[in-house]
Amino acid sequence: MHNPLYDVVNKKYARSNEVDFEIGDTVVVTIRIVEGGKERLQDFEGTVIARKGRGLDEMFTVRRIVANEGVERTFPLHSPRLVSIKTVRSGKVRRCKLYFLRDRVGKARRLRERRISAAARAAAAQARAAKARALREAQEAVEAAKADQPAASESKMAGSPT
C-alpha cells in the first residue's frame, strides 16, 4: 500500500544532504529567520534530547541552558528554514529519549563524550550508506516482482481450460 505520489512529494521536499547526528550529540542548528523584509541566520546550540517521526515528518528536539533556565526547541528535520546542522561533540547515551536531563542540575547535566576516531566514523558512514543502498535495491526488487506477478497470473489464466 505504497502510494507513488508519496515518493514524488518526498523527493521534492526532503533534504538533499544527509544529516549525521544522534541522540546525545551537541549540535549547532543554523536557522533562517525572516523578519519583515529582512532575512538573517541564527544559531541554536544545545544537546539533542529526542528524535521522532519518519520521512518528511521527522523532528528533533534540542535543549540548552540560558541564564540557568532550560530552553527546548523542536525542529522539523526537512524544513527549508534549517540551513545547517553541525555536530560539535558526541555524547555517550544508552537511551533514545533524554528527558531525564530536564531534572538534572549543574555538572550532572553533562553527558560523557563518545570518542570515535575519524577512520571509525568514516567506516560507520560507509556502512550506513551500504545498508541504505541494499534496502533501496531490495525495495526495487520487491516492486519489480509485484509488477511481474499480475502479468504471470494473467498468462496462467489464459492457458487454463474453462
BELKAQUI-V282983 format. One record per pair of residues at least 24 apart in sequence whose C-alpha atoms are under 8 Angstrom apart, sorted by the first residue. I is the first residue (numbers start at 1). J is the second residue. D is the distance in whole Angstrom. If there is no record, write none. Layout:
I;J;D
I;J;D
This chain:
10;55;8
10;56;7
13;56;7
13;78;7
14;55;8
14;56;6
14;78;6
15;77;8
15;78;5
15;79;8
19;85;7
20;87;8
21;87;6
22;48;7
22;90;8
23;47;8
23;48;5
23;49;6
23;50;6
23;51;7
23;91;8
23;93;7
23;96;6
23;97;7
23;98;8
24;48;5
24;49;6
24;90;7
24;91;5
24;92;7
24;93;6
24;98;8
24;111;7
25;87;7
25;88;7
25;89;6
25;90;4
25;91;5
26;87;6
26;88;5
26;89;5
26;90;6
26;91;7
27;85;7
27;86;5
27;87;4
27;88;5
27;89;7
28;84;8
28;85;6
28;86;5
28;87;7
28;88;7
29;82;7
29;83;8
29;84;6
29;85;5
29;86;7
30;82;6
30;83;5
30;84;5
30;85;6
31;81;6
31;82;5
31;83;6
31;84;7
32;81;5
32;82;6
32;83;6
33;81;7
49;96;8
49;97;6
49;98;5
49;99;7
50;96;7
50;97;5
50;98;6
50;99;8
51;96;8
51;97;8
70;102;7
89;113;7
90;114;5
90;115;7
